[in-house]
Amino acid sequence: MSSLFRPSALLFFVALACTPSPVFGSTDSSATPRPVLPPVAPAPALLSPLILDQDYGFGTTVVLDRVPDAKRISDLAYVSNLRHVIVSLAAWPASYEAIQPLGQVALPEGADYIVVLRGFPPSREQADMWNYLRAPLRLVLVVDGPPADRSQILTLNAMRALERVIAEMDVPARTGFERLQRPLSFRIVMP
């Protein structure tokens, strides 16, 4: 089987804005009025990842902007054909207790968490806590460039769930990432 078609191989893109939801209604004044849905406000770039899976089967992705509590995770069992739960966090959680709900309730079979984090880990402890979590988990880091301290790369290499690093740089370059043992992608945000 070609590595191009591995279900675990994902291409990650971070969308720059959400598409407004379609407006339901009629321009014909004689027709029964239907509710008009307001447009969806654009989300910050980090909080709206678009994940294109190379497994073209039917599936649902749920996107959250915070770590869900145990009840919310239990409710995911009612989502039809759940494949991914994307947890997009603007900041690194301060302690293991903040992410512990991800390991307390099992996701439906075949589903996983994809946690998108901004920046390098503020401390070694905040990086290590992801190694204690027992859940189907993949981490994606979005960073502004190589770390100022090269020992940060060793910290990233020790994170078992880290799947990919996306560097948001005006001039993509591997300089500073040479020892990174995970896939590195680049993203350019144009005005």
N, C-alpha and C positions, 0 to 999 in steps of 0.2 A: 504494500500500500504506500503510495507516495506521501511524503511528509506534508505536501500541500493540502491534503484532505484529512488531516488528523483533526478530530473534533476538539481536541484540547488546544489546538493552535488558534489563537484569536488575533484579529487585527484590531487595534484600538485607535479610535479617533475621538477627539474631544470636540464636540459640536460648539460652534460659537454662539448659537442662539436657538431657541425652540421655535418651531413652526406654530403659528397661531392655529387654534382649532377651527374647523370649518364652521361657517355660520349657517344654521338651519333656519329657513324661513322662506317666505314667498314674496315676490315683488307684486304679485297679483292681489289687489286689495279685496277682491271678492272671495278669495280663498280663505279657509279657516287659518287664523294666525297660528304659527308655530313658535315655540320659544326660540329666542335668539341667544346663543351662547356667547358670553364675552370672550374676547381673544385672550390667549394665555400670555402672560407677561414673560418677556425673555428672561431666562435664567443666567446667572453668571457662568462663564465658560467652564469652570471646573465642575460645577454642579450639574452639568447636562452632558454626560458622556454618551456617545453613540458607539455601541459595540457591535461590530459585524463579525458574526461567528461563521467559520467556514463549514460548519455542519448546517446544511440548509434545511434541516427538519423544522417542524412546527414547534414553537416555544414562546414563552412569555418572559419578559424582563421587567422587574419591578425596580424603580429608582427611588432611593431615600436619601435625604440630606442630613441624616443623623443616625446614630446607632439605635435600632429599634429595641423596644422593651420586649420581654418574653411574650406578652399577650399579642403584640403586633406580629411577632414571628410565628406564633401559633396560628394567627389568622391567614398567614401565607399558604397554609394547607388548602385553603379554598380558592386559590388562584389557579385557574385552568392551565395545565401543562407548564408549570413554573420551571424555568431553566436557570435564570440568574437573578440574584438580588444585588443590585449595585448600591453600595453605601458610599456616598460621596461626601467626604469630610473636608471642611475648610481648614481645620487645625488638627494636630495630632492629639489623641486622647491623653489625658494626664496620667491615668492609672489603669491597671488591669480591670478594676471594677467597672470602668466606663465601657469596656468592650465585652465583658463577661456574658451579657445576654446572648451574644452571637453563638456561644457554645452551650447554652442552657437548654435550648429547644432545637430539636432536629428539624432540618428543612425536609420537604418532600424528596423522595428518592430521585437522584439525578440532578438536583438543584445545587447551586453553589453561591457563595458570596464573592463579589468582586468589590474590594474596598479601594477607593481612589483617595489618596492622601496628597496634600500639597506640601512640598518642601522636604528637606532632609529631617530625620528624626532629631528633636531637640536634645535628647539624651540617649545613652545606650539602653537604659531601662525601658524607655518608651519604644524602642525598637524591639527589644527582647520580649516584651509582653505579648507580641503577636505569635511568638513561638510556643507559648503556653496554651493558646486557644485550640481546642479540639473541635474543629468544624471544617467543612469543605470551603477553603478560603484561598483567594488569590489577591495579592496586593499589587497595586499600580501606583507608582510615585510620579507626580508631576513636579519637576524642579525647574528653577530659573537658569541653571547652568551647572558647571562642575562645583563640587564642594570646596570651600575655602581650606578646610582641613582634610587632607587626603585619607586620614584614618576613617572618615565617614564611609568611604567605599568598603572598608573591611566590615563596618557595622552593617551595611546593606547586604553584603555577601553572606552574613550570618543569619539573615532573616529567611527562614525556610519558605514562607508563603510568598515572598516577593517574586513576582512574575516578570515585571517589566518596569523600566524607568523611562519616562518621557521628558526630554529636556526641551524647555521652551526658550529658544535662543534665536537671535537675529541672524547669526552666522553659525550654522550647525558644525560642530567639530567634536571629535572624540577626545580631544585633549582634556586631561583631568579625569576621564572615565576609563582609562586603559585597563585598570585592574578589576573593573566591574564584571561580575560573572553572571549577569542577567542580560537579556536583550535590551538594547538602548534604541529608542526612537527619538526623532526630533519633531518639534512643532513650531511653526512660525505663525504668530498672530498678526495679521495685517490690519491696519486701520481702515 
